[in-house]
Amino acid sequence: MSTNSANSIDLCHKIKNDKATKGIPVIMLTAKGETEILTKAHRAGANDYRVKPFNLPVMINKITTNLRQKSCA
């Protein structure tokens, strides 16, 4: 999910606070590495935060790890 607007942070918060969707891993993507956005993303419940451009093998590893953690929960 892209963090180019406050709507992305709000959506993440809604996903993580809904019983039906709270277990879905959320990885936020942004072109900005600003501490304020990172903090908002984590407060909203994001599982991870990546700054573009991102390394594809690392991104695949992050997705795989988050999905594994979800299946173990």
PyMOL Python script that loads the backbone (N, CA, C, O; Angstrom):
from pymol import cmd

cmd.read_pdbstr("""\
ATOM      1  N   MET A   1       0.858  -1.157   0.000  1.00  0.00           N
ATOM      2  CA  MET A   1       0.000   0.000   0.000  1.00  0.00           C
ATOM      3  C   MET A   1       0.908   1.225   0.000  1.00  0.00           C
ATOM      4  O   MET A   1       1.877   1.264   0.758  1.00  0.00           O
ATOM      5  N   SER A   2       0.628   2.189  -0.802  1.00  0.00           N
ATOM      6  CA  SER A   2       1.420   3.410  -0.911  1.00  0.00           C
ATOM      7  C   SER A   2       1.002   4.404   0.164  1.00  0.00           C
ATOM      8  O   SER A   2      -0.182   4.557   0.464  1.00  0.00           O
ATOM      9  N   THR A   3       1.998   5.077   0.740  1.00  0.00           N
ATOM     10  CA  THR A   3       1.701   6.043   1.802  1.00  0.00           C
ATOM     11  C   THR A   3       1.769   7.478   1.307  1.00  0.00           C
ATOM     12  O   THR A   3       2.203   8.365   2.041  1.00  0.00           O
ATOM     13  N   ASN A   4       1.349   7.717   0.072  1.00  0.00           N
ATOM     14  CA  ASN A   4       1.447   9.059  -0.478  1.00  0.00           C
ATOM     15  C   ASN A   4       0.370   9.997   0.050  1.00  0.00           C
ATOM     16  O   ASN A   4       0.341  11.172  -0.315  1.00  0.00           O
ATOM     17  N   SER A   5      -0.512   9.492   0.903  1.00  0.00           N
ATOM     18  CA  SER A   5      -1.528  10.366   1.475  1.00  0.00           C
ATOM     19  C   SER A   5      -1.962   9.839   2.821  1.00  0.00           C
ATOM     20  O   SER A   5      -1.688   8.693   3.177  1.00  0.00           O
ATOM     21  N   ALA A   6      -2.640  10.691   3.563  1.00  0.00           N
ATOM     22  CA  ALA A   6      -3.164  10.299   4.865  1.00  0.00           C
ATOM     23  C   ALA A   6      -4.188   9.183   4.719  1.00  0.00           C
ATOM     24  O   ALA A   6      -4.412   8.425   5.663  1.00  0.00           O
ATOM     25  N   ASN A   7      -4.821   9.067   3.539  1.00  0.00           N
ATOM     26  CA  ASN A   7      -5.809   8.014   3.315  1.00  0.00           C
ATOM     27  C   ASN A   7      -5.210   6.624   3.477  1.00  0.00           C
ATOM     28  O   ASN A   7      -5.894   5.713   3.945  1.00  0.00           O
ATOM     29  N   SER A   8      -3.958   6.444   3.104  1.00  0.00           N
ATOM     30  CA  SER A   8      -3.298   5.143   3.248  1.00  0.00           C
ATOM     31  C   SER A   8      -3.116   4.783   4.715  1.00  0.00           C
ATOM     32  O   SER A   8      -3.320   3.636   5.112  1.00  0.00           O
ATOM     33  N   ILE A   9      -2.736   5.755   5.505  1.00  0.00           N
ATOM     34  CA  ILE A   9      -2.584   5.541   6.948  1.00  0.00           C
ATOM     35  C   ILE A   9      -3.946   5.208   7.548  1.00  0.00           C
ATOM     36  O   ILE A   9      -4.062   4.294   8.364  1.00  0.00           O
ATOM     37  N   ASP A  10      -4.965   5.941   7.147  1.00  0.00           N
ATOM     38  CA  ASP A  10      -6.326   5.679   7.641  1.00  0.00           C
ATOM     39  C   ASP A  10      -6.796   4.279   7.251  1.00  0.00           C
ATOM     40  O   ASP A  10      -7.395   3.573   8.062  1.00  0.00           O
ATOM     41  N   LEU A  11      -6.524   3.883   6.017  1.00  0.00           N
ATOM     42  CA  LEU A  11      -6.927   2.555   5.555  1.00  0.00           C
ATOM     43  C   LEU A  11      -6.216   1.470   6.364  1.00  0.00           C
ATOM     44  O   LEU A  11      -6.840   0.489   6.767  1.00  0.00           O
ATOM     45  N   CYS A  12      -4.945   1.637   6.596  1.00  0.00           N
ATOM     46  CA  CYS A  12      -4.193   0.681   7.405  1.00  0.00           C
ATOM     47  C   CYS A  12      -4.811   0.575   8.799  1.00  0.00           C
ATOM     48  O   CYS A  12      -5.000  -0.528   9.313  1.00  0.00           O
ATOM     49  N   HIS A  13      -5.122   1.696   9.400  1.00  0.00           N
ATOM     50  CA  HIS A  13      -5.741   1.721  10.723  1.00  0.00           C
ATOM     51  C   HIS A  13      -7.072   0.966  10.711  1.00  0.00           C
ATOM     52  O   HIS A  13      -7.361   0.199  11.630  1.00  0.00           O
ATOM     53  N   LYS A  14      -7.869   1.180   9.684  1.00  0.00           N
ATOM     54  CA  LYS A  14      -9.163   0.492   9.574  1.00  0.00           C
ATOM     55  C   LYS A  14      -8.975  -1.017   9.416  1.00  0.00           C
ATOM     56  O   LYS A  14      -9.690  -1.800  10.040  1.00  0.00           O
ATOM     57  N   ILE A  15      -8.022  -1.421   8.590  1.00  0.00           N
ATOM     58  CA  ILE A  15      -7.748  -2.845   8.391  1.00  0.00           C
ATOM     59  C   ILE A  15      -7.342  -3.496   9.706  1.00  0.00           C
ATOM     60  O   ILE A  15      -7.826  -4.576  10.044  1.00  0.00           O
ATOM     61  N   LYS A  16      -6.465  -2.849  10.437  1.00  0.00           N
ATOM     62  CA  LYS A  16      -5.928  -3.426  11.663  1.00  0.00           C
ATOM     63  C   LYS A  16      -6.896  -3.349  12.843  1.00  0.00           C
ATOM     64  O   LYS A  16      -6.690  -4.033  13.846  1.00  0.00           O
ATOM     65  N   ASN A  17      -7.935  -2.541  12.747  1.00  0.00           N
ATOM     66  CA  ASN A  17      -8.888  -2.421  13.843  1.00  0.00           C
ATOM     67  C   ASN A  17     -10.226  -3.096  13.567  1.00  0.00           C
ATOM     68  O   ASN A  17     -11.170  -2.956  14.345  1.00  0.00           O
ATOM     69  N   ASP A  18     -10.306  -3.820  12.471  1.00  0.00           N
ATOM     70  CA  ASP A  18     -11.523  -4.562  12.133  1.00  0.00           C
ATOM     71  C   ASP A  18     -11.261  -6.043  12.426  1.00  0.00           C
ATOM     72  O   ASP A  18     -10.270  -6.603  11.958  1.00  0.00           O
ATOM     73  N   LYS A  19     -12.137  -6.667  13.188  1.00  0.00           N
ATOM     74  CA  LYS A  19     -11.949  -8.069  13.569  1.00  0.00           C
ATOM     75  C   LYS A  19     -11.767  -8.981  12.359  1.00  0.00           C
ATOM     76  O   LYS A  19     -10.998  -9.940  12.412  1.00  0.00           O
ATOM     77  N   ALA A  20     -12.468  -8.684  11.278  1.00  0.00           N
ATOM     78  CA  ALA A  20     -12.422  -9.532  10.086  1.00  0.00           C
ATOM     79  C   ALA A  20     -11.118  -9.406   9.305  1.00  0.00           C
ATOM     80  O   ALA A  20     -10.750 -10.326   8.575  1.00  0.00           O
ATOM     81  N   THR A  21     -10.417  -8.288   9.447  1.00  0.00           N
ATOM     82  CA  THR A  21      -9.226  -8.046   8.629  1.00  0.00           C
ATOM     83  C   THR A  21      -7.947  -7.787   9.427  1.00  0.00           C
ATOM     84  O   THR A  21      -6.883  -7.602   8.837  1.00  0.00           O
ATOM     85  N   LYS A  22      -8.034  -7.772  10.745  1.00  0.00           N
ATOM     86  CA  LYS A  22      -6.874  -7.366  11.547  1.00  0.00           C
ATOM     87  C   LYS A  22      -5.652  -8.257  11.385  1.00  0.00           C
ATOM     88  O   LYS A  22      -4.532  -7.827  11.661  1.00  0.00           O
ATOM     89  N   GLY A  23      -5.855  -9.505  10.938  1.00  0.00           N
ATOM     90  CA  GLY A  23      -4.734 -10.412  10.751  1.00  0.00           C
ATOM     91  C   GLY A  23      -4.032 -10.281   9.415  1.00  0.00           C
ATOM     92  O   GLY A  23      -3.027 -10.951   9.176  1.00  0.00           O
ATOM     93  N   ILE A  24      -4.542  -9.431   8.545  1.00  0.00           N
ATOM     94  CA  ILE A  24      -3.922  -9.243   7.229  1.00  0.00           C
ATOM     95  C   ILE A  24      -2.647  -8.407   7.380  1.00  0.00           C
ATOM     96  O   ILE A  24      -2.699  -7.290   7.895  1.00  0.00           O
ATOM     97  N   PRO A  25      -1.504  -8.938   6.936  1.00  0.00           N
ATOM     98  CA  PRO A  25      -0.271  -8.155   7.018  1.00  0.00           C
ATOM     99  C   PRO A  25      -0.333  -6.935   6.091  1.00  0.00           C
ATOM    100  O   PRO A  25      -0.802  -7.033   4.957  1.00  0.00           O
ATOM    101  N   VAL A  26       0.135  -5.807   6.574  1.00  0.00           N
ATOM    102  CA  VAL A  26       0.161  -4.567   5.786  1.00  0.00           C
ATOM    103  C   VAL A  26       1.601  -4.086   5.690  1.00  0.00           C
ATOM    104  O   VAL A  26       2.258  -3.839   6.702  1.00  0.00           O
ATOM    105  N   ILE A  27       2.080  -3.956   4.457  1.00  0.00           N
ATOM    106  CA  ILE A  27       3.405  -3.390   4.204  1.00  0.00           C
ATOM    107  C   ILE A  27       3.195  -2.081   3.464  1.00  0.00           C
ATOM    108  O   ILE A  27       2.638  -2.060   2.367  1.00  0.00           O
ATOM    109  N   MET A  28       3.639  -1.003   4.064  1.00  0.00           N
ATOM    110  CA  MET A  28       3.472   0.327   3.488  1.00  0.00           C
ATOM    111  C   MET A  28       4.664   0.633   2.572  1.00  0.00           C
ATOM    112  O   MET A  28       5.810   0.341   2.912  1.00  0.00           O
ATOM    113  N   LEU A  29       4.379   1.220   1.415  1.00  0.00           N
ATOM    114  CA  LEU A  29       5.411   1.632   0.465  1.00  0.00           C
ATOM    115  C   LEU A  29       5.351   3.139   0.293  1.00  0.00           C
ATOM    116  O   LEU A  29       4.266   3.711   0.185  1.00  0.00           O
ATOM    117  N   THR A  30       6.511   3.786   0.266  1.00  0.00           N
ATOM    118  CA  THR A  30       6.533   5.227   0.102  1.00  0.00           C
ATOM    119  C   THR A  30       7.785   5.674  -0.631  1.00  0.00           C
ATOM    120  O   THR A  30       8.805   4.984  -0.632  1.00  0.00           O
ATOM    121  N   ALA A  31       7.692   6.821  -1.243  1.00  0.00           N
ATOM    122  CA  ALA A  31       8.864   7.440  -1.871  1.00  0.00           C
ATOM    123  C   ALA A  31       9.600   8.309  -0.858  1.00  0.00           C
ATOM    124  O   ALA A  31      10.707   8.781  -1.115  1.00  0.00           O
ATOM    125  N   LYS A  32       8.974   8.511   0.288  1.00  0.00           N
ATOM    126  CA  LYS A  32       9.545   9.371   1.324  1.00  0.00           C
ATOM    127  C   LYS A  32       9.971   8.542   2.531  1.00  0.00           C
ATOM    128  O   LYS A  32       9.223   7.684   2.998  1.00  0.00           O
ATOM    129  N   GLY A  33      11.162   8.800   3.025  1.00  0.00           N
ATOM    130  CA  GLY A  33      11.643   8.092   4.203  1.00  0.00           C
ATOM    131  C   GLY A  33      11.517   8.937   5.454  1.00  0.00           C
ATOM    132  O   GLY A  33      12.349   8.850   6.357  1.00  0.00           O
ATOM    133  N   GLU A  34      10.484   9.748   5.506  1.00  0.00           N
ATOM    134  CA  GLU A  34      10.320  10.671   6.621  1.00  0.00           C
ATOM    135  C   GLU A  34       9.912   9.944   7.894  1.00  0.00           C
ATOM    136  O   GLU A  34       9.053   9.062   7.877  1.00  0.00           O
ATOM    137  N   THR A  35      10.537  10.325   8.985  1.00  0.00           N
ATOM    138  CA  THR A  35      10.265   9.707  10.278  1.00  0.00           C
ATOM    139  C   THR A  35       8.806   9.860  10.679  1.00  0.00           C
ATOM    140  O   THR A  35       8.232   8.942  11.263  1.00  0.00           O
ATOM    141  N   GLU A  36       8.200  10.992  10.381  1.00  0.00           N
ATOM    142  CA  GLU A  36       6.799  11.238  10.749  1.00  0.00           C
ATOM    143  C   GLU A  36       5.860  10.227  10.084  1.00  0.00           C
ATOM    144  O   GLU A  36       4.949   9.705  10.728  1.00  0.00           O
ATOM    145  N   ILE A  37       6.082   9.955   8.805  1.00  0.00           N
ATOM    146  CA  ILE A  37       5.246   8.998   8.079  1.00  0.00           C
ATOM    147  C   ILE A  37       5.477   7.585   8.614  1.00  0.00           C
ATOM    148  O   ILE A  37       4.530   6.821   8.796  1.00  0.00           O
ATOM    149  N   LEU A  38       6.742   7.247   8.862  1.00  0.00           N
ATOM    150  CA  LEU A  38       7.070   5.935   9.427  1.00  0.00           C
ATOM    151  C   LEU A  38       6.370   5.733  10.763  1.00  0.00           C
ATOM    152  O   LEU A  38       5.798   4.672  11.012  1.00  0.00           O
ATOM    153  N   THR A  39       6.412   6.727  11.604  1.00  0.00           N
ATOM    154  CA  THR A  39       5.766   6.657  12.911  1.00  0.00           C
ATOM    155  C   THR A  39       4.261   6.487  12.764  1.00  0.00           C
ATOM    156  O   THR A  39       3.663   5.664  13.457  1.00  0.00           O
ATOM    157  N   LYS A  40       3.643   7.251  11.877  1.00  0.00           N
ATOM    158  CA  LYS A  40       2.196   7.133  11.649  1.00  0.00           C
ATOM    159  C   LYS A  40       1.833   5.745  11.137  1.00  0.00           C
ATOM    160  O   LYS A  40       0.826   5.172  11.553  1.00  0.00           O
ATOM    161  N   ALA A  41       2.644   5.205  10.240  1.00  0.00           N
ATOM    162  CA  ALA A  41       2.379   3.875   9.685  1.00  0.00           C
ATOM    163  C   ALA A  41       2.428   2.814  10.786  1.00  0.00           C
ATOM    164  O   ALA A  41       1.556   1.947  10.855  1.00  0.00           O
ATOM    165  N   HIS A  42       3.433   2.882  11.633  1.00  0.00           N
ATOM    166  CA  HIS A  42       3.545   1.905  12.717  1.00  0.00           C
ATOM    167  C   HIS A  42       2.418   2.070  13.738  1.00  0.00           C
ATOM    168  O   HIS A  42       1.887   1.080  14.241  1.00  0.00           O
ATOM    169  N   ARG A  43       2.058   3.294  14.037  1.00  0.00           N
ATOM    170  CA  ARG A  43       0.931   3.525  14.961  1.00  0.00           C
ATOM    171  C   ARG A  43      -0.378   2.999  14.385  1.00  0.00           C
ATOM    172  O   ARG A  43      -1.255   2.560  15.130  1.00  0.00           O
ATOM    173  N   ALA A  44      -0.511   3.042  13.059  1.00  0.00           N
ATOM    174  CA  ALA A  44      -1.720   2.547  12.401  1.00  0.00           C
ATOM    175  C   ALA A  44      -1.748   1.018  12.353  1.00  0.00           C
ATOM    176  O   ALA A  44      -2.781   0.425  12.042  1.00  0.00           O
ATOM    177  N   GLY A  45      -0.611   0.378  12.662  1.00  0.00           N
ATOM    178  CA  GLY A  45      -0.563  -1.073  12.711  1.00  0.00           C
ATOM    179  C   GLY A  45       0.174  -1.735  11.564  1.00  0.00           C
ATOM    180  O   GLY A  45       0.124  -2.957  11.425  1.00  0.00           O
ATOM    181  N   ALA A  46       0.860  -0.952  10.736  1.00  0.00           N
ATOM    182  CA  ALA A  46       1.594  -1.535   9.609  1.00  0.00           C
ATOM    183  C   ALA A  46       2.626  -2.547  10.113  1.00  0.00           C
ATOM    184  O   ALA A  46       3.302  -2.317  11.116  1.00  0.00           O
ATOM    185  N   ASN A  47       2.733  -3.655   9.407  1.00  0.00           N
ATOM    186  CA  ASN A  47       3.695  -4.679   9.775  1.00  0.00           C
ATOM    187  C   ASN A  47       5.106  -4.327   9.323  1.00  0.00           C
ATOM    188  O   ASN A  47       6.090  -4.751   9.929  1.00  0.00           O
ATOM    189  N   ASP A  48       5.189  -3.556   8.261  1.00  0.00           N
ATOM    190  CA  ASP A  48       6.496  -3.157   7.749  1.00  0.00           C
ATOM    191  C   ASP A  48       6.335  -1.890   6.923  1.00  0.00           C
ATOM    192  O   ASP A  48       5.222  -1.478   6.596  1.00  0.00           O
ATOM    193  N   TYR A  49       7.472  -1.281   6.594  1.00  0.00           N
ATOM    194  CA  TYR A  49       7.500   0.002   5.903  1.00  0.00           C
ATOM    195  C   TYR A  49       8.700  -0.019   4.979  1.00  0.00           C
ATOM    196  O   TYR A  49       9.822  -0.213   5.445  1.00  0.00           O
ATOM    197  N   ARG A  50       8.506   0.171   3.712  1.00  0.00           N
ATOM    198  CA  ARG A  50       9.580   0.159   2.722  1.00  0.00           C
ATOM    199  C   ARG A  50       9.605   1.478   1.970  1.00  0.00           C
ATOM    200  O   ARG A  50       8.564   2.047   1.642  1.00  0.00           O
ATOM    201  N   VAL A  51      10.819   1.954   1.703  1.00  0.00           N
ATOM    202  CA  VAL A  51      11.006   3.193   0.946  1.00  0.00           C
ATOM    203  C   VAL A  51      11.360   2.823  -0.495  1.00  0.00           C
ATOM    204  O   VAL A  51      12.240   1.997  -0.738  1.00  0.00           O
ATOM    205  N   LYS A  52      10.653   3.453  -1.454  1.00  0.00           N
ATOM    206  CA  LYS A  52      10.934   3.230  -2.880  1.00  0.00           C
ATOM    207  C   LYS A  52      12.174   4.023  -3.275  1.00  0.00           C
ATOM    208  O   LYS A  52      12.424   5.073  -2.683  1.00  0.00           O
ATOM    209  N   PRO A  53      12.945   3.580  -4.228  1.00  0.00           N
ATOM    210  CA  PRO A  53      12.809   2.277  -4.869  1.00  0.00           C
ATOM    211  C   PRO A  53      13.266   1.189  -3.904  1.00  0.00           C
ATOM    212  O   PRO A  53      14.225   1.370  -3.153  1.00  0.00           O
ATOM    213  N   PHE A  54      12.572   0.069  -3.936  1.00  0.00           N
ATOM    214  CA  PHE A  54      12.922  -1.015  -3.039  1.00  0.00           C
ATOM    215  C   PHE A  54      13.577  -2.146  -3.821  1.00  0.00           C
ATOM    216  O   PHE A  54      13.388  -2.277  -5.030  1.00  0.00           O
ATOM    217  N   ASN A  55      14.337  -2.946  -3.119  1.00  0.00           N
ATOM    218  CA  ASN A  55      15.010  -4.094  -3.682  1.00  0.00           C
ATOM    219  C   ASN A  55      13.999  -5.230  -3.768  1.00  0.00           C
ATOM    220  O   ASN A  55      13.454  -5.641  -2.744  1.00  0.00           O
ATOM    221  N   LEU A  56      13.738  -5.744  -4.958  1.00  0.00           N
ATOM    222  CA  LEU A  56      12.698  -6.750  -5.154  1.00  0.00           C
ATOM    223  C   LEU A  56      12.927  -8.019  -4.326  1.00  0.00           C
ATOM    224  O   LEU A  56      11.986  -8.481  -3.680  1.00  0.00           O
ATOM    225  N   PRO A  57      14.123  -8.598  -4.315  1.00  0.00           N
ATOM    226  CA  PRO A  57      14.305  -9.795  -3.484  1.00  0.00           C
ATOM    227  C   PRO A  57      14.039  -9.529  -1.989  1.00  0.00           C
ATOM    228  O   PRO A  57      13.490 -10.385  -1.297  1.00  0.00           O
ATOM    229  N   VAL A  58      14.422  -8.363  -1.505  1.00  0.00           N
ATOM    230  CA  VAL A  58      14.155  -8.011  -0.103  1.00  0.00           C
ATOM    231  C   VAL A  58      12.654  -7.870   0.111  1.00  0.00           C
ATOM    232  O   VAL A  58      12.124  -8.325   1.125  1.00  0.00           O
ATOM    233  N   MET A  59      11.972  -7.247  -0.834  1.00  0.00           N
ATOM    234  CA  MET A  59      10.522  -7.071  -0.720  1.00  0.00           C
ATOM    235  C   MET A  59       9.809  -8.421  -0.704  1.00  0.00           C
ATOM    236  O   MET A  59       8.899  -8.634   0.096  1.00  0.00           O
ATOM    237  N   ILE A  60      10.213  -9.315  -1.569  1.00  0.00           N
ATOM    238  CA  ILE A  60       9.619 -10.660  -1.599  1.00  0.00           C
ATOM    239  C   ILE A  60       9.863 -11.366  -0.272  1.00  0.00           C
ATOM    240  O   ILE A  60       8.972 -12.042   0.242  1.00  0.00           O
ATOM    241  N   ASN A  61      11.055 -11.214   0.284  1.00  0.00           N
ATOM    242  CA  ASN A  61      11.371 -11.807   1.580  1.00  0.00           C
ATOM    243  C   ASN A  61      10.481 -11.224   2.683  1.00  0.00           C
ATOM    244  O   ASN A  61      10.001 -11.967   3.540  1.00  0.00           O
ATOM    245  N   LYS A  62      10.259  -9.924   2.674  1.00  0.00           N
ATOM    246  CA  LYS A  62       9.394  -9.278   3.672  1.00  0.00           C
ATOM    247  C   LYS A  62       7.964  -9.792   3.563  1.00  0.00           C
ATOM    248  O   LYS A  62       7.321 -10.066   4.576  1.00  0.00           O
ATOM    249  N   ILE A  63       7.468  -9.922   2.340  1.00  0.00           N
ATOM    250  CA  ILE A  63       6.105 -10.427   2.131  1.00  0.00           C
ATOM    251  C   ILE A  63       6.000 -11.863   2.632  1.00  0.00           C
ATOM    252  O   ILE A  63       5.058 -12.211   3.344  1.00  0.00           O
ATOM    253  N   THR A  64       6.972 -12.697   2.255  1.00  0.00           N
ATOM    254  CA  THR A  64       6.981 -14.097   2.669  1.00  0.00           C
ATOM    255  C   THR A  64       7.016 -14.213   4.199  1.00  0.00           C
ATOM    256  O   THR A  64       6.276 -14.999   4.790  1.00  0.00           O
ATOM    257  N   THR A  65       7.876 -13.429   4.819  1.00  0.00           N
ATOM    258  CA  THR A  65       8.000 -13.449   6.283  1.00  0.00           C
ATOM    259  C   THR A  65       6.697 -13.051   6.941  1.00  0.00           C
ATOM    260  O   THR A  65       6.268 -13.700   7.895  1.00  0.00           O
ATOM    261  N   ASN A  66       6.057 -12.001   6.458  1.00  0.00           N
ATOM    262  CA  ASN A  66       4.799 -11.547   7.038  1.00  0.00           C
ATOM    263  C   ASN A  66       3.690 -12.585   6.859  1.00  0.00           C
ATOM    264  O   ASN A  66       2.873 -12.785   7.759  1.00  0.00           O
ATOM    265  N   LEU A  67       3.661 -13.233   5.720  1.00  0.00           N
ATOM    266  CA  LEU A  67       2.655 -14.279   5.491  1.00  0.00           C
ATOM    267  C   LEU A  67       2.898 -15.500   6.379  1.00  0.00           C
ATOM    268  O   LEU A  67       1.948 -16.115   6.864  1.00  0.00           O
ATOM    269  N   ARG A  68       4.152 -15.846   6.589  1.00  0.00           N
ATOM    270  CA  ARG A  68       4.485 -16.963   7.485  1.00  0.00           C
ATOM    271  C   ARG A  68       4.063 -16.644   8.915  1.00  0.00           C
ATOM    272  O   ARG A  68       3.495 -17.490   9.605  1.00  0.00           O
ATOM    273  N   GLN A  69       4.345 -15.417   9.354  1.00  0.00           N
ATOM    274  CA  GLN A  69       3.973 -15.013  10.709  1.00  0.00           C
ATOM    275  C   GLN A  69       2.460 -15.069  10.875  1.00  0.00           C
ATOM    276  O   GLN A  69       1.960 -15.465  11.927  1.00  0.00           O
ATOM    277  N   LYS A  70       1.734 -14.672   9.836  1.00  0.00           N
ATOM    278  CA  LYS A  70       0.275 -14.706   9.892  1.00  0.00           C
ATOM    279  C   LYS A  70      -0.210 -16.143  10.023  1.00  0.00           C
ATOM    280  O   LYS A  70      -1.126 -16.415  10.798  1.00  0.00           O
ATOM    281  N   SER A  71       0.396 -17.076   9.270  1.00  0.00           N
ATOM    282  CA  SER A  71      -0.069 -18.453   9.316  1.00  0.00           C
ATOM    283  C   SER A  71       0.292 -19.138  10.626  1.00  0.00           C
ATOM    284  O   SER A  71      -0.339 -20.130  10.994  1.00  0.00           O
ATOM    285  N   CYS A  72       1.290 -18.632  11.335  1.00  0.00           N
ATOM    286  CA  CYS A  72       1.671 -19.202  12.630  1.00  0.00           C
ATOM    287  C   CYS A  72       0.819 -18.654  13.767  1.00  0.00           C
ATOM    288  O   CYS A  72       0.761 -19.244  14.846  1.00  0.00           O
ATOM    289  N   ALA A  73       0.163 -17.531  13.524  1.00  0.00           N
ATOM    290  CA  ALA A  73      -0.620 -16.880  14.591  1.00  0.00           C
ATOM    291  C   ALA A  73      -1.922 -17.586  14.858  1.00  0.00           C
ATOM    292  O   ALA A  73      -2.688 -17.161  15.723  1.00  0.00           O
TER     293      ALA A  73
END
""", "prot")
cmd.dss("prot")
cmd.show_as("cartoon", "prot")
cmd.util.cbc("prot")
cmd.orient("prot")
